[in-house]
C-alpha cells in the first residue's frame, strides 16, 4: 500500500538519502520516495501499514525531521 506524507526538515539531496535509507531499513517499508519539489513530499510503500508515530520513531534516529500524513484539503 502507498501512503503520502509530508516530511519537514528536508532541504537537500543528502537529507533525502539519509531519510530514505533510514525508512527503508524497516522490514515493512518496501520503498520510500522523497521529493524536493514540493519540498519534503513523500510516498511510502509498505507491506504492512505503519502509524505516523511509528514512522516518526524511525526518523527520530536522525534528528531534525518530522513526518505528518498528507491530507488533501477541499
LINMO-V455457 format. One record per residue. N is the residue number from 1. RES is the residue in one small letter. PHI is phi in whole degrees, 0 to 359 (NA if undefined). D_FIRST is the distance of its C-alpha to the first C-alpha in Angstrom with 1 decimal. Layout:
n=<N N>
res=<RES RES>
phi=<PHI PHI>
d_first=<D_FIRST D_FIRST>
This chain:
n=<1 2 3 4 5 6 7 8 9 10 11 12 13 14 15 16 17 18 19 20 21 22 23 24 25 26 27 28 29 30 31 32 33 34 35 36 37 38 39 40 41 42 43 44 45 46 47 48 49 50 51 52 53 54 55 56 57 58 59 60 61 62 63 64 65 66 67 68 69 70 71 72 73 74>
res=<x x x x x x x x x x x x x x x x x x x x x x x x x x x x x x x x x x x x x x x x x x x x x x x x x x x x x x x x x x x x x x x x x x x x x x x x x x>
phi=<NA 253 228 258 222 243 249 273 109 283 225 201 298 296 298 301 300 295 293 301 300 297 294 287 287 287 297 269 258 275 201 235 251 232 238 275 233 293 305 83 295 217 239 244 261 235 278 223 297 251 282 300 298 294 294 297 302 296 289 299 296 267 68 97 241 232 234 224 288 281 238 285 259 247>
d_first=<0.0 3.8 6.7 10.3 13.1 16.8 18.4 22.2 24.6 23.4 26.5 26.6 25.1 26.1 24.1 20.9 21.7 22.4 19.3 17.0 18.9 18.8 15.1 14.5 17.1 14.9 14.0 10.5 9.7 9.4 10.3 11.7 13.3 16.1 18.7 22.4 22.5 21.6 22.4 19.6 16.7 13.5 10.0 8.2 5.5 5.4 6.4 7.7 7.5 10.5 12.9 14.6 17.6 16.1 14.9 18.4 20.1 18.8 20.1 23.3 24.4 24.9 26.6 26.6 22.9 21.2 17.7 16.9 14.1 14.7 16.2 17.9 21.5 23.5>
